[in-house]
Amino acid sequence: MPPVSSFAIDVPDALLDRARGGRQDAFEQIYRRFERPVFTLALRICGDREEAAEVLQDTMLKLFHHIGDYRGGSPFWGWLRQIAVNEALMRLRRQRRLVAEISVEEDELPGDSGPLPPAAADAALLQRALARLPATTRSVLWLYHAEGYTHEEIAGLMQRTPSFSKSQLARGTRRLRALLQIEEPAHA
């Protein structure tokens, strides 16, 4: 079962209708509901608080200008999350930080890509360890583990292959375990 995204926030249809009608108070309510999830996602992908604040601003401006494009059919939060992910990845691309990744040899792919270990629950320790990973690897780990994206979805977002996403996840998980000083699980 994929994790529940921090974006999974119900937005009443009446609130969306008011926002589509250009009501400032409706936009403010939506902003308050999604400010933290957008900022957190941007921080995890970009690795920098100032960059995350810029992504938050860009995401909310896009929401303001394009709310009429949201037609329903899927949850509003999923639509907004996609905007935030795209904005964060675009920012990395513009800075050419998305090209740095953990190199992978094809014969090293299998690896463990299961859930992060319990020791990762220490948020400060996890944040420091994530910050030490290349932006691409950190993005794959966050999108897969925290946001529940599939390898195919991540590949599409990063304009790569699913095997690229899998390899970054496997290598990134191993590197994160090393940074957190957690032993690799024994394989049967």
C-alpha positions in Angstrom: 0.0 0.0 0.0 1.5 3.3 -1.0 2.0 6.0 1.6 -0.6 8.6 2.1 0.7 11.9 0.8 0.8 14.9 3.1 -1.1 16.6 0.2 -4.1 14.3 0.8 -6.3 17.2 2.1 -9.9 17.4 1.3 -11.0 20.6 -0.4 -14.7 21.2 -0.5 -16.2 21.8 -3.9 -17.7 25.1 -2.7 -14.2 26.4 -1.8 -12.9 25.4 -5.2 -15.9 27.1 -6.9 -15.2 30.3 -4.9 -11.5 30.2 -5.9 -12.5 29.6 -9.6 -14.7 32.7 -9.2 -11.6 34.7 -8.2 -12.4 35.0 -4.5 -9.3 36.1 -2.6 -10.5 34.5 0.7 -10.9 31.1 -1.1 -7.3 31.3 -2.4 -6.1 32.2 1.1 -7.8 29.2 2.6 -6.3 26.9 -0.1 -2.9 28.4 0.5 -3.1 27.8 4.3 -4.2 24.2 3.7 -1.3 23.4 1.3 1.5 25.7 2.4 3.2 23.1 4.6 2.9 20.1 2.2 4.2 22.2 -0.8 7.1 23.6 1.2 8.1 20.3 2.7 8.0 18.6 -0.7 10.0 21.4 -2.3 12.5 21.3 0.6 13.0 17.6 0.2 13.5 17.9 -3.6 15.6 21.1 -3.7 17.4 20.7 -0.3 17.3 24.4 0.4 14.8 26.5 2.4 15.1 29.5 0.1 14.6 27.4 -3.0 11.6 25.7 -1.3 10.1 29.0 -0.5 10.5 30.0 -4.2 8.8 26.7 -5.3 6.0 27.4 -2.8 5.5 30.9 -4.3 5.7 29.6 -7.9 3.3 26.8 -7.2 0.7 29.0 -5.6 1.0 31.5 -8.4 0.4 28.7 -10.9 -2.6 27.6 -8.8 -4.0 31.2 -8.9 -3.6 31.5 -12.6 -4.7 28.0 -13.6 -7.3 27.0 -11.1 -9.8 27.1 -14.0 -7.9 24.2 -15.6 -8.7 21.9 -12.7 -11.8 19.9 -13.9 -12.2 17.4 -11.1 -12.2 13.7 -11.8 -9.2 13.2 -9.5 -8.5 14.8 -6.2 -7.6 18.5 -6.2 -4.6 17.7 -3.9 -3.2 15.4 -6.6 -3.4 18.1 -9.2 -1.8 20.7 -6.9 0.9 18.2 -5.9 1.8 17.6 -9.5 2.3 21.4 -10.0 4.5 21.5 -6.9 6.6 18.5 -8.1 7.0 20.0 -11.6 8.0 23.4 -10.1 10.6 21.8 -7.8 12.1 19.7 -10.6 12.1 22.6 -13.0 14.1 24.7 -10.5 16.6 21.9 -10.2 16.9 21.6 -14.0 17.5 25.3 -14.4 20.3 25.0 -11.9 21.6 21.8 -13.5 21.5 20.1 -10.1 19.3 17.3 -11.5 22.2 15.8 -13.4 24.1 14.8 -10.3 23.1 11.4 -9.2 24.5 8.3 -7.6 26.2 6.4 -10.3 24.9 2.8 -10.8 26.4 -0.2 -12.4 23.7 -2.3 -14.1 24.8 -5.4 -12.2 24.2 -3.6 -8.9 20.5 -2.9 -9.4 18.6 -5.5 -7.4 19.2 -4.0 -3.9 16.7 -3.3 -1.2 14.1 -0.6 -1.9 11.8 -1.4 1.0 10.5 1.1 3.4 13.0 3.3 5.2 14.3 1.9 8.5 12.7 2.9 11.8 15.8 4.9 12.8 14.9 7.3 10.0 12.0 8.5 12.1 14.3 11.0 13.7 13.4 13.9 11.5 16.4 16.1 12.1 18.8 13.2 11.4 16.9 12.2 8.3 16.9 15.8 7.0 20.7 16.1 7.4 21.2 12.7 5.7 18.9 13.6 2.8 20.7 16.9 2.4 23.9 15.0 1.8 22.4 13.1 -1.2 22.5 14.4 -4.7 19.3 16.2 -5.7 18.2 13.6 -8.2 18.6 10.7 -5.7 16.9 12.7 -2.9 14.0 13.5 -5.2 13.5 9.9 -6.2 13.6 8.8 -2.6 11.1 11.4 -1.5 8.7 11.0 -4.4 8.7 7.2 -4.0 8.6 6.8 -0.2 6.8 9.9 1.0 4.6 10.8 -1.9 3.8 7.3 -3.2 4.8 7.9 -6.9 5.6 4.7 -8.9 8.9 4.2 -10.8 7.0 4.8 -14.0 5.7 8.2 -12.8 9.0 9.3 -11.5 10.7 8.3 -14.7 8.2 10.4 -16.6 8.7 13.4 -14.3 12.5 13.2 -14.7 12.5 12.3 -18.3 14.3 9.0 -17.6 13.5 5.3 -17.6 11.8 3.3 -14.8 15.1 1.4 -14.3 16.8 4.7 -13.6 14.3 5.4 -10.9 14.7 1.9 -9.4 18.5 2.2 -9.4 18.5 5.6 -7.8 16.1 4.3 -5.2 18.2 1.2 -4.4 21.5 3.1 -4.3 20.0 6.1 -2.5 18.4 3.8 0.1 21.8 2.1 0.7 23.5 5.5 0.9 20.9 6.8 3.3 21.3 3.8 5.5 25.0 4.4 5.6 24.6 8.0 6.5 22.1 7.0 9.2 24.5 4.2 10.3 21.9 1.5 9.8 22.9 -2.0 8.9 21.7 -3.5 5.7 19.1 -6.1 6.2 20.3 -9.7 5.7 19.0 -11.3 2.5 17.7 -14.8 2.6 
